[in-house]
């Protein structure tokens, strides 16, 4: 099996007109699934996550020529994906003229009725508990728990201090624990 290209190699190929498409295909192979699951954990619905992931990679394609290496490539891509999720959730809230809490209930219903979700009872409880978190805490929890990101990387993506992220994660964990334990 071929070794995955590192980000520097991908960027170098992307800058060359002759290898730009090849570089983007390598980038897709390397990051598409990670970005999809990051998005999916925020918006829950598979079709929405699929659409948003496509939008994210269109933005990456358009903006990659201006990428300045002042961040890691994947943290830059996560920032784009995160912003797309927040924009999507805000539009959904405005379009339906409902509060974000109602959108979260709708997402929870989607989770319960989804044939895409194959988790057991405790995984379902975890996902439902995560949906009760405010957007920022949900993002922080997902990035730390599922994506195993370091606080420094999360800080780059979200533009928030490491201390604030640690506090946010701690609060999220406590809320999730309380919800799961209270529902038993």
DRENDO-1510 file (C-alpha; in Angstrom, 1 decimal, always signed):
<recs>
REC; n; res; u; v; w
REC; 1; UNK; +0.0; +0.0; +0.0 .
REC; 2; UNK; +1.4; +3.4; -0.9 .
REC; 3; UNK; +2.3; +5.7; +2.0 .
REC; 4; UNK; +0.0; +8.7; +2.4 .
REC; 5; UNK; +1.5; +11.9; +1.1 .
REC; 6; UNK; +2.3; +14.5; +3.7 .
REC; 7; UNK; +0.6; +17.9; +3.6 .
REC; 8; UNK; +3.8; +19.7; +2.3 .
REC; 9; UNK; +3.9; +17.3; -0.6 .
REC; 10; UNK; +0.2; +17.9; -1.4 .
REC; 11; UNK; +0.6; +21.7; -1.2 .
REC; 12; UNK; +3.7; +21.5; -3.5 .
REC; 13; UNK; +1.8; +19.5; -6.1 .
REC; 14; UNK; -1.2; +21.8; -5.8 .
REC; 15; UNK; +0.9; +24.8; -6.6 .
REC; 16; UNK; +2.1; +23.2; -9.9 .
REC; 17; UNK; -0.6; +23.6; -12.5 .
REC; 18; UNK; +0.3; +20.2; -14.1 .
REC; 19; UNK; -0.2; +18.3; -10.8 .
REC; 20; UNK; -3.0; +20.4; -9.2 .
REC; 21; UNK; -5.8; +17.8; -9.9 .
REC; 22; UNK; -3.7; +14.9; -8.7 .
REC; 23; UNK; -2.9; +16.9; -5.5 .
REC; 24; UNK; -6.5; +17.6; -4.8 .
REC; 25; UNK; -7.4; +13.9; -5.3 .
REC; 26; UNK; -4.7; +13.0; -2.8 .
REC; 27; UNK; -6.1; +15.6; -0.4 .
REC; 28; UNK; -9.6; +14.2; -0.8 .
REC; 29; UNK; -8.5; +10.7; -0.1 .
REC; 30; UNK; -6.6; +11.8; +3.0 .
REC; 31; UNK; -9.1; +14.1; +4.6 .
REC; 32; UNK; -12.6; +13.6; +3.1 .
REC; 33; UNK; -13.7; +11.0; +5.6 .
REC; 34; UNK; -12.4; +12.9; +8.6 .
REC; 35; UNK; -14.1; +16.1; +7.5 .
REC; 36; UNK; -17.3; +14.2; +6.7 .
REC; 37; UNK; -17.5; +12.7; +10.2 .
REC; 38; UNK; -16.6; +16.1; +11.8 .
REC; 39; UNK; -19.5; +17.6; +9.9 .
REC; 40; UNK; -21.9; +14.7; +10.5 .
REC; 41; UNK; -21.4; +14.9; +14.3 .
REC; 42; UNK; -22.6; +18.5; +14.2 .
REC; 43; UNK; -25.5; +18.2; +11.7 .
REC; 44; UNK; -26.4; +14.5; +12.3 .
REC; 45; UNK; -28.2; +14.0; +9.0 .
REC; 46; UNK; -26.2; +12.0; +6.4 .
REC; 47; UNK; -27.5; +13.9; +3.4 .
REC; 48; UNK; -26.8; +17.3; +5.0 .
REC; 49; UNK; -23.4; +16.2; +6.1 .
REC; 50; UNK; -22.7; +15.0; +2.5 .
REC; 51; UNK; -23.8; +18.3; +1.0 .
REC; 52; UNK; -21.8; +20.3; +3.5 .
REC; 53; UNK; -18.7; +18.2; +3.0 .
REC; 54; UNK; -18.9; +18.8; -0.7 .
REC; 55; UNK; -19.2; +22.6; -0.1 .
REC; 56; UNK; -16.2; +22.4; +2.3 .
REC; 57; UNK; -14.0; +20.8; -0.4 .
REC; 58; UNK; -15.2; +23.3; -3.0 .
REC; 59; UNK; -14.1; +26.1; -0.7 .
REC; 60; UNK; -10.8; +24.3; +0.0 .
REC; 61; UNK; -10.2; +24.0; -3.8 .
REC; 62; UNK; -11.0; +27.7; -4.3 .
REC; 63; UNK; -9.0; +28.9; -1.3 .
REC; 64; UNK; -6.0; +26.5; -1.4 .
REC; 65; UNK; -4.0; +28.8; -3.7 .
REC; 66; UNK; -4.0; +31.4; -1.0 .
REC; 67; UNK; -3.2; +29.1; +1.9 .
REC; 68; UNK; -0.2; +30.6; +3.7 .
REC; 69; UNK; +1.2; +27.7; +5.8 .
REC; 70; UNK; +0.6; +29.8; +9.0 .
REC; 71; UNK; -1.6; +27.0; +10.2 .
REC; 72; UNK; -1.5; +23.2; +9.6 .
REC; 73; UNK; -3.4; +22.2; +6.5 .
REC; 74; UNK; -5.9; +20.0; +8.4 .
REC; 75; UNK; -6.6; +22.6; +11.1 .
REC; 76; UNK; -7.3; +25.2; +8.3 .
REC; 77; UNK; -9.7; +22.7; +6.6 .
REC; 78; UNK; -11.4; +21.9; +10.0 .
REC; 79; UNK; -11.9; +25.6; +10.4 .
REC; 80; UNK; -13.7; +25.8; +7.0 .
REC; 81; UNK; -15.8; +22.7; +7.9 .
REC; 82; UNK; -16.7; +24.1; +11.3 .
REC; 83; UNK; -17.7; +27.4; +9.9 .
REC; 84; UNK; -19.9; +25.7; +7.3 .
REC; 85; UNK; -21.6; +23.7; +10.0 .
REC; 86; UNK; -22.3; +26.8; +12.1 .
REC; 87; UNK; -23.6; +28.6; +9.0 .
REC; 88; UNK; -25.8; +25.6; +8.1 .
REC; 89; UNK; -27.3; +25.3; +11.6 .
REC; 90; UNK; -27.9; +29.1; +11.8 .
REC; 91; UNK; -29.6; +29.1; +8.4 .
REC; 92; UNK; -31.8; +26.1; +9.5 .
REC; 93; UNK; -32.7; +28.1; +12.6 .
REC; 94; UNK; -33.6; +31.2; +10.6 .
REC; 95; UNK; -35.4; +29.4; +7.8 .
REC; 96; UNK; -37.6; +27.6; +10.3 .
REC; 97; UNK; -37.8; +30.6; +12.5 .
REC; 98; UNK; -37.2; +28.5; +15.6 .
REC; 99; UNK; -34.8; +28.6; +18.4 .
REC; 100; UNK; -31.5; +26.7; +18.3 .
REC; 101; UNK; -33.0; +24.4; +21.0 .
REC; 102; UNK; -35.7; +23.4; +18.6 .
REC; 103; UNK; -33.1; +22.6; +15.9 .
REC; 104; UNK; -31.3; +20.4; +18.4 .
REC; 105; UNK; -34.6; +18.5; +19.1 .
REC; 106; UNK; -35.0; +18.1; +15.4 .
REC; 107; UNK; -31.5; +16.8; +15.1 .
REC; 108; UNK; -32.2; +14.4; +18.0 .
REC; 109; UNK; -35.3; +13.1; +16.2 .
REC; 110; UNK; -33.2; +12.7; +13.0 .
REC; 111; UNK; -30.7; +10.7; +15.0 .
REC; 112; UNK; -33.4; +8.4; +16.4 .
REC; 113; UNK; -35.0; +7.7; +13.1 .
REC; 114; UNK; -31.8; +7.4; +11.1 .
REC; 115; UNK; -31.1; +4.1; +9.4 .
REC; 116; UNK; -27.5; +5.4; +9.1 .
REC; 117; UNK; -27.0; +5.2; +12.9 .
REC; 118; UNK; -26.1; +1.7; +14.0 .
REC; 119; UNK; -24.9; +2.3; +17.5 .
REC; 120; UNK; -26.0; +0.5; +20.6 .
REC; 121; UNK; -28.1; +2.0; +23.4 .
REC; 122; UNK; -25.2; +3.7; +25.2 .
REC; 123; UNK; -23.9; +5.3; +22.0 .
REC; 124; UNK; -27.4; +6.6; +21.3 .
REC; 125; UNK; -27.6; +8.1; +24.8 .
REC; 126; UNK; -24.2; +9.7; +24.2 .
REC; 127; UNK; -25.2; +11.2; +20.9 .
REC; 128; UNK; -28.5; +12.5; +22.4 .
REC; 129; UNK; -26.6; +14.0; +25.3 .
REC; 130; UNK; -24.1; +15.7; +23.0 .
REC; 131; UNK; -27.0; +17.3; +21.1 .
REC; 132; UNK; -28.2; +19.1; +24.2 .
REC; 133; UNK; -24.9; +21.0; +24.4 .
REC; 134; UNK; -24.5; +24.5; +23.1 .
REC; 135; UNK; -22.9; +24.6; +19.6 .
REC; 136; UNK; -19.5; +25.7; +20.9 .
REC; 137; UNK; -19.3; +23.0; +23.6 .
REC; 138; UNK; -20.6; +20.4; +21.1 .
REC; 139; UNK; -17.8; +21.3; +18.7 .
REC; 140; UNK; -15.2; +21.2; +21.4 .
REC; 141; UNK; -16.4; +17.9; +22.7 .
REC; 142; UNK; -16.6; +16.3; +19.2 .
REC; 143; UNK; -13.1; +17.6; +18.3 .
REC; 144; UNK; -11.5; +16.3; +21.5 .
REC; 145; UNK; -13.5; +13.1; +22.0 .
REC; 146; UNK; -14.0; +11.8; +18.5 .
REC; 147; UNK; -11.3; +13.5; +16.5 .
REC; 148; UNK; -8.7; +13.3; +19.3 .
REC; 149; UNK; -7.5; +16.8; +18.5 .
REC; 150; UNK; -5.0; +18.5; +20.8 .
REC; 151; UNK; -6.2; +21.7; +22.5 .
REC; 152; UNK; -3.6; +23.7; +20.6 .
REC; 153; UNK; -5.0; +22.5; +17.3 .
REC; 154; UNK; -8.6; +23.2; +18.4 .
REC; 155; UNK; -7.4; +26.7; +19.4 .
REC; 156; UNK; -6.2; +27.3; +15.8 .
REC; 157; UNK; -9.5; +26.0; +14.3 .
REC; 158; UNK; -11.9; +27.8; +16.7 .
REC; 159; UNK; -9.8; +30.9; +17.4 .
REC; 160; UNK; -10.3; +30.4; +21.2 .
REC; 161; UNK; -7.7; +30.1; +24.0 .
REC; 162; UNK; -6.5; +26.7; +25.2 .
REC; 163; UNK; -7.8; +27.6; +28.7 .
REC; 164; UNK; -11.3; +28.4; +27.4 .
REC; 165; UNK; -11.3; +25.2; +25.4 .
REC; 166; UNK; -10.3; +23.1; +28.4 .
REC; 167; UNK; -13.1; +24.7; +30.4 .
REC; 168; UNK; -15.6; +24.1; +27.6 .
REC; 169; UNK; -14.6; +20.5; +27.3 .
REC; 170; UNK; -14.8; +19.9; +31.0 .
REC; 171; UNK; -18.3; +21.5; +31.2 .
REC; 172; UNK; -19.4; +19.4; +28.2 .
REC; 173; UNK; -18.2; +16.2; +29.8 .
REC; 174; UNK; -20.0; +17.1; +33.1 .
REC; 175; UNK; -23.3; +17.9; +31.3 .
REC; 176; UNK; -23.1; +14.6; +29.3 .
REC; 177; UNK; -22.3; +12.6; +32.4 .
REC; 178; UNK; -25.2; +14.1; +34.3 .
REC; 179; UNK; -27.6; +13.6; +31.4 .
REC; 180; UNK; -26.6; +10.0; +30.9 .
REC; 181; UNK; -26.7; +9.2; +34.6 .
REC; 182; UNK; -30.1; +11.0; +35.1 .
REC; 183; UNK; -31.7; +9.0; +32.3 .
REC; 184; UNK; -30.8; +5.6; +33.7 .
</recs>
